[in-house]
Amino acid sequence: MDVPFERVLLPSARLRPYVSSIVVAARPGDTSLWARLPDTGASLVFCRPTAGASELVAVGPSTRATYKAGSSKPLFVRVGLRAGCARPLLGAALHELADRAVALEDLWGARGARARGALAAAEGDLDRVLRTLEELVLEGARGERALDDASRVRLLDRATRLLDGGADLPPERVHALAQGLGLSERQLRRIFQDEIGVSPKRYARIARLRRVLSKIGTSSWAQLAVELGFSDQPHLNAEFRELLGVTPRGFVERRFPRAGQCGSIALPAGRAGEHPLP
């Protein structure tokens, strides 16, 4: 796999209750600047570097963008975990993983070490790596952390769909959202912190920012601010500075903050991964 590539794969029928997406990528000899954008997803990432030991990590949500220089990685596989499934599968509340990439051995002990060993033994055989990761997820779903609360998964699915399509989330809307789900505000915030890793309000802010990024170039910044529920363009500018570390113009012109580390590994492109900024 010495040619750069990226593919988004459809999870198998067995994985779909637990997995939202699978991204496979390779970046041999990459020297471009990459950004990990704010994202609410959690994932399992396997990385086989050019030199050194393979890595198998749990990646939590990212609350702010981070920038780093590219590095040579012949193989990445990222398994995006559905909201409500990540905590029981990983064995940790998601707020403990926010803005972090944690070795699965640190979460699972010997079981994590065996899993990393099995993936490393695949020697870059992508089909074998994917089968091993699938069995790893299914083993977690069947094991002592079994996903036995389907109602919580459905609740989170409903809540996140509403927030993904909405605008800002002031305190009164948190209350309304909680009521609509049959919860108190305190219950809703606790569920989001444990199962997603961020508060409902932070989730809504990140979701709205990603909608802005998907629409760059389609309208003026002032028009995008109006369309996506910002009070005005200065409000949009402030959100960019806080979540991305740059102004909207600076982002488009690639005037990024000083590159730094994003956890212990680089992540592949995709919804919860990194994006090249050549």
Kinemage of the C-alpha trace (Angstrom):
@kinemage 1
@onewidth
@group {chain A} dominant
@subgroup {mainchain}
@vectorlist {calphas} color= white
{ca met a 1} P 0.000 0.000 0.000
{ca asp a 2} L 2.547 2.560 -1.161
{ca val a 3} L 0.015 4.739 -3.032
{ca pro a 4} L -2.089 7.292 -1.072
{ca phe a 5} L -5.760 6.382 -0.961
{ca glu a 6} L -8.888 6.729 1.128
{ca arg a 7} L -12.086 4.690 1.113
{ca val a 8} L -15.270 4.859 3.145
{ca leu a 9} L -16.697 1.383 3.670
{ca leu a 10} L -20.214 0.327 4.573
{ca pro a 11} L -20.256 -1.577 7.884
{ca ser a 12} L -21.461 -5.149 7.630
{ca ala a 13} L -24.965 -6.000 8.787
{ca arg a 14} L -23.515 -7.426 12.013
{ca leu a 15} L -21.680 -4.178 12.759
{ca arg a 16} L -24.352 -1.627 11.896
{ca pro a 17} L -26.020 -1.643 15.340
{ca tyr a 18} L -22.697 -0.481 16.816
{ca val a 19} L -20.677 1.151 14.021
{ca ser a 20} L -21.536 4.294 12.053
{ca ser a 21} L -18.703 4.238 9.522
{ca ile a 22} L -15.416 2.631 8.527
{ca val a 23} L -12.681 4.681 6.878
{ca val a 24} L -9.563 3.105 5.392
{ca ala a 25} L -6.661 5.333 4.321
{ca ala a 26} L -2.956 5.316 3.563
{ca arg a 27} L -0.561 8.249 3.606
{ca pro a 28} L 2.906 7.024 2.619
{ca gly a 29} L 5.447 9.845 2.569
{ca asp a 30} L 2.861 12.492 3.516
{ca thr a 31} L 4.296 15.917 4.384
{ca ser a 32} L 1.187 18.094 4.118
{ca leu a 33} L -0.449 19.915 7.016
{ca trp a 34} L -3.458 18.135 8.472
{ca ala a 35} L -6.264 19.373 10.679
{ca arg a 36} L -8.407 17.373 13.021
{ca leu a 37} L -11.617 19.382 13.066
{ca pro a 38} L -14.024 19.535 16.007
{ca asp a 39} L -16.165 16.414 15.990
{ca thr a 40} L -18.517 14.611 18.358
{ca gly a 41} L -17.741 11.069 17.251
{ca ala a 42} L -15.731 8.387 19.053
{ca ser a 43} L -13.827 5.678 17.231
{ca leu a 44} L -11.382 2.812 17.269
{ca val a 45} L -8.299 3.514 15.162
{ca phe a 46} L -5.680 1.042 14.037
{ca cys a 47} L -2.482 2.495 12.611
{ca arg a 48} L 0.413 0.646 11.006
{ca pro a 49} L 3.304 3.124 10.696
{ca thr a 50} L 6.299 2.875 8.397
{ca ala a 51} L 8.558 2.347 11.409
{ca gly a 52} L 7.784 1.387 14.987
{ca ala a 53} L 4.995 -0.591 16.602
{ca ser a 54} L 1.428 -0.642 15.341
{ca glu a 55} L -1.084 1.322 17.401
{ca leu a 56} L -4.639 0.520 18.399
{ca val a 57} L -6.340 3.414 20.164
{ca ala a 58} L -9.696 4.691 21.304
{ca val a 59} L -10.274 8.247 20.088
{ca gly a 60} L -12.772 10.457 21.867
{ca pro a 61} L -14.615 13.543 20.612
{ca ser a 62} L -12.569 16.586 19.635
{ca thr a 63} L -13.879 19.860 21.040
{ca arg a 64} L -11.452 22.130 19.160
{ca ala a 65} L -9.393 21.850 15.992
{ca thr a 66} L -5.759 20.780 16.180
{ca tyr a 67} L -3.175 21.007 13.423
{ca lys a 68} L -0.145 18.878 12.716
{ca ala a 69} L 2.338 17.980 10.037
{ca gly a 70} L 1.685 14.812 8.085
{ca ser a 71} L 3.672 11.642 8.680
{ca ser a 72} L 4.142 8.448 6.719
{ca lys a 73} L 1.489 5.882 7.626
{ca pro a 74} L 0.945 3.002 5.171
{ca leu a 75} L -2.360 1.994 6.739
{ca phe a 76} L -5.107 3.549 8.877
{ca val a 77} L -8.444 2.020 9.701
{ca arg a 78} L -10.949 4.068 11.678
{ca val a 79} L -14.121 2.416 12.990
{ca gly a 80} L -16.625 5.095 13.968
{ca leu a 81} L -18.778 4.051 16.918
{ca arg a 82} L -22.446 4.943 17.228
{ca ala a 83} L -23.559 7.231 20.038
{ca gly a 84} L -24.656 5.058 22.947
{ca cys a 85} L -22.405 2.183 21.864
{ca ala a 86} L -18.957 3.705 22.395
{ca arg a 87} L -19.041 3.836 26.217
{ca pro a 88} L -19.959 0.171 26.829
{ca leu a 89} L -17.651 -1.010 24.047
{ca leu a 90} L -14.664 1.020 25.222
{ca gly a 91} L -15.366 0.654 28.927
{ca ala a 92} L -14.995 4.363 29.716
{ca ala a 93} L -17.264 7.378 29.961
{ca leu a 94} L -16.698 9.425 26.817
{ca his a 95} L -15.968 12.685 28.656
{ca glu a 96} L -12.833 10.943 29.943
{ca leu a 97} L -11.695 10.498 26.330
{ca ala a 98} L -12.530 13.993 25.048
{ca asp a 99} L -9.619 15.414 23.003
{ca arg a 100} L -7.600 12.267 23.670
{ca ala a 101} L -6.350 9.170 21.866
{ca val a 102} L -5.843 6.381 24.431
{ca ala a 103} L -4.158 3.037 23.770
{ca leu a 104} L -6.703 0.256 24.027
{ca glu a 105} L -4.262 -1.593 26.275
{ca asp a 106} L -4.727 1.185 28.842
{ca leu a 107} L -8.492 0.645 28.758
{ca trp a 108} L -8.668 -3.136 28.359
{ca gly a 109} L -5.356 -4.376 29.719
{ca ala a 110} L -4.284 -7.781 28.388
{ca arg a 111} L -7.290 -8.009 26.067
{ca gly a 112} L -6.246 -4.774 24.387
{ca ala a 113} L -2.669 -6.014 24.019
{ca arg a 114} L -3.904 -9.240 22.396
{ca ala a 115} L -6.075 -7.261 19.998
{ca arg a 116} L -3.195 -5.024 18.948
{ca gly a 117} L -1.000 -8.086 18.496
{ca ala a 118} L -3.572 -9.777 16.280
{ca leu a 119} L -3.858 -6.662 14.119
{ca ala a 120} L -0.094 -6.252 13.887
{ca ala a 121} L 0.185 -9.905 12.814
{ca ala a 122} L -2.077 -9.161 9.858
{ca glu a 123} L 1.002 -7.544 8.212
{ca gly a 124} L -1.035 -4.925 6.379
{ca asp a 125} L -3.516 -7.433 4.926
{ca leu a 126} L -6.518 -5.099 4.831
{ca asp a 127} L -9.195 -7.798 4.673
{ca arg a 128} L -7.652 -9.537 7.666
{ca val a 129} L -7.369 -6.261 9.583
{ca leu a 130} L -11.032 -5.476 8.915
{ca arg a 131} L -12.156 -8.956 10.006
{ca thr a 132} L -10.129 -8.658 13.204
{ca leu a 133} L -11.599 -5.246 14.021
{ca glu a 134} L -15.105 -6.531 13.325
{ca glu a 135} L -14.631 -9.435 15.725
{ca leu a 136} L -13.172 -7.042 18.289
{ca val a 137} L -16.285 -4.866 18.215
{ca leu a 138} L -18.642 -7.851 18.282
{ca glu a 139} L -16.723 -9.422 21.152
{ca gly a 140} L -17.167 -6.201 23.130
{ca ala a 141} L -20.871 -6.146 22.301
{ca arg a 142} L -21.269 -9.738 23.550
{ca gly a 143} L -19.000 -9.465 26.580
{ca glu a 144} L -19.223 -8.116 30.082
{ca arg a 145} L -19.887 -4.609 28.753
{ca ala a 146} L -22.710 -5.897 26.544
{ca leu a 147} L -24.968 -3.296 24.957
{ca asp a 148} L -28.137 -4.107 26.835
{ca asp a 149} L -29.730 -0.654 26.831
{ca ala a 150} L -31.192 -0.309 23.357
{ca ser a 151} L -33.550 2.409 24.587
{ca arg a 152} L -30.587 4.662 25.424
{ca val a 153} L -29.115 4.155 21.939
{ca arg a 154} L -32.479 5.072 20.394
{ca leu a 155} L -32.772 8.127 22.624
{ca leu a 156} L -29.308 9.351 21.668
{ca asp a 157} L -29.994 8.694 18.011
{ca arg a 158} L -33.118 10.841 18.208
{ca ala a 159} L -31.391 13.618 20.164
{ca thr a 160} L -28.351 13.814 17.894
{ca arg a 161} L -30.478 13.839 14.750
{ca leu a 162} L -32.359 16.848 16.130
{ca leu a 163} L -29.141 18.657 17.026
{ca asp a 164} L -27.421 17.803 13.748
{ca gly a 165} L -30.192 19.580 11.897
{ca gly a 166} L -30.682 22.500 14.290
{ca ala a 167} L -29.017 25.819 15.018
{ca asp a 168} L -27.772 27.110 18.352
{ca leu a 169} L -28.902 25.607 21.639
{ca pro a 170} L -29.529 28.252 24.301
{ca pro a 171} L -30.451 27.077 27.815
{ca glu a 172} L -34.182 27.202 27.138
{ca arg a 173} L -33.754 24.855 24.176
{ca val a 174} L -31.782 22.400 26.283
{ca his a 175} L -34.810 22.296 28.575
{ca ala a 176} L -37.185 21.859 25.608
{ca leu a 177} L -35.033 19.124 24.097
{ca ala a 178} L -34.896 17.267 27.400
{ca gln a 179} L -38.655 17.549 27.841
{ca gly a 180} L -39.249 16.248 24.325
{ca leu a 181} L -37.148 13.203 25.165
{ca gly a 182} L -38.904 12.619 28.487
{ca leu a 183} L -35.835 13.605 30.554
{ca ser a 184} L -34.763 16.312 32.944
{ca glu a 185} L -32.026 18.710 31.833
{ca arg a 186} L -29.676 17.089 34.333
{ca gln a 187} L -30.380 13.602 32.935
{ca leu a 188} L -29.848 14.787 29.364
{ca arg a 189} L -26.529 16.456 30.166
{ca arg a 190} L -25.314 13.395 32.077
{ca ile a 191} L -26.211 11.050 29.225
{ca phe a 192} L -24.420 13.273 26.709
{ca gln a 193} L -21.320 13.547 28.891
{ca asp a 194} L -21.147 9.786 29.473
{ca glu a 195} L -22.184 8.542 26.034
{ca ile a 196} L -20.856 11.254 23.679
{ca gly a 197} L -18.333 13.158 25.771
{ca val a 198} L -19.655 16.702 25.362
{ca ser a 199} L -22.691 18.618 26.598
{ca pro a 200} L -25.782 19.008 24.375
{ca lys a 201} L -24.910 22.679 23.848
{ca arg a 202} L -21.338 21.870 22.827
{ca tyr a 203} L -22.643 19.157 20.513
{ca ala a 204} L -24.951 21.677 18.826
{ca arg a 205} L -22.118 24.195 18.397
{ca ile a 206} L -19.832 21.620 16.778
{ca ala a 207} L -22.621 20.355 14.518
{ca arg a 208} L -23.395 23.890 13.366
{ca leu a 209} L -19.735 24.682 12.719
{ca arg a 210} L -19.441 21.596 10.531
{ca arg a 211} L -22.492 22.747 8.577
{ca val a 212} L -20.734 26.073 8.007
{ca leu a 213} L -17.596 24.286 6.789
{ca ser a 214} L -19.659 22.209 4.357
{ca lys a 215} L -21.102 25.403 2.853
{ca ile a 216} L -17.942 27.501 2.496
{ca gly a 217} L -17.988 29.243 -0.873
{ca thr a 218} L -21.733 28.881 -1.456
{ca ser a 219} L -22.646 32.267 0.088
{ca ser a 220} L -21.003 35.233 1.742
{ca trp a 221} L -19.964 34.838 5.376
{ca ala a 222} L -22.707 37.266 6.404
{ca gln a 223} L -25.317 35.205 4.559
{ca leu a 224} L -24.042 31.936 6.010
{ca ala a 225} L -24.266 33.463 9.491
{ca val a 226} L -27.938 34.284 8.902
{ca glu a 227} L -28.761 30.945 7.281
{ca leu a 228} L -27.215 28.882 10.064
{ca gly a 229} L -28.595 30.728 13.061
{ca phe a 230} L -25.748 32.983 14.196
{ca ser a 231} L -26.804 36.349 15.558
{ca asp a 232} L -24.491 38.110 13.092
{ca gln a 233} L -21.172 37.672 11.275
{ca pro a 234} L -19.064 38.713 14.314
{ca his a 235} L -20.732 35.850 16.203
{ca leu a 236} L -19.682 33.469 13.401
{ca asn a 237} L -16.148 34.889 13.477
{ca ala a 238} L -15.936 34.363 17.234
{ca glu a 239} L -17.076 30.743 16.884
{ca phe a 240} L -14.370 30.102 14.281
{ca arg a 241} L -11.701 31.602 16.538
{ca glu a 242} L -12.783 29.520 19.528
{ca leu a 243} L -13.335 26.171 17.813
{ca leu a 244} L -10.862 26.367 14.925
{ca gly a 245} L -8.277 28.819 16.280
{ca val a 246} L -8.555 31.064 13.206
{ca thr a 247} L -10.991 33.503 11.603
{ca pro a 248} L -13.148 32.322 8.684
{ca arg a 249} L -10.876 34.178 6.268
{ca gly a 250} L -7.780 32.732 7.922
{ca phe a 251} L -9.210 29.217 7.584
{ca val a 252} L -9.929 29.636 3.869
{ca glu a 253} L -6.481 31.180 3.290
{ca arg a 254} L -4.835 28.371 5.316
{ca arg a 255} L -3.283 30.708 7.863
{ca phe a 256} L -3.447 28.138 10.622
{ca pro a 257} L -2.087 28.133 14.157
{ca arg a 258} L 1.223 26.502 14.798
{ca ala a 259} L 0.943 22.786 14.096
{ca gly a 260} L 0.818 20.586 17.172
{ca gln a 261} L 0.095 17.030 18.176
{ca cys a 262} L -3.419 15.617 18.097
{ca gly a 263} L -3.303 12.727 20.513
{ca ser a 264} L -0.699 10.035 19.954
{ca ile a 265} L -1.424 9.246 16.294
{ca ala a 266} L -2.606 10.765 13.059
{ca leu a 267} L -6.162 9.975 12.038
{ca pro a 268} L -7.494 9.247 8.560
{ca ala a 269} L -9.679 11.662 6.671
{ca gly a 270} L -13.421 11.365 7.172
{ca arg a 271} L -16.149 12.609 9.456
{ca ala a 272} L -14.217 12.090 12.673
{ca gly a 273} L -10.736 12.128 11.257
{ca glu a 274} L -8.199 14.483 9.844
{ca his a 275} L -8.422 16.533 6.694
{ca pro a 276} L -5.451 17.452 4.484
{ca leu a 277} L -4.603 21.123 4.148
{ca pro a 278} L -2.012 21.191 1.369
